[in-house]
Amino acid sequence: MVRLMENNEEAIIELQTKLAFQEDLLENLNQVITDQQGQIAKLERTVESIIVQMHSMQSSGQDNGQQQEIPPHY
């Protein structure tokens, strides 16, 4: 009977240890996901800015299209 109680206590301690490691891992993964979401948002803003700049350049290029034509010998 005493041996069974010791085995149960060891099993409980092992489970508690595994749970503590899993909780720590979960917190670390959550932090990684949070950091990555911030990076993704920053990249999305950068891409949007680049798209706006490209549209602006294309618009100004169309306005000056006659001045920037390639000479016929090309």
Summary of the structure (lengths in Angstrom):
residues: 74
radius of gyration: 31.2
end to end distance: 97.1
largest distance: 100.9
contacts: 131
relative contact order: 0.05
helix: 84%
strand: 0%
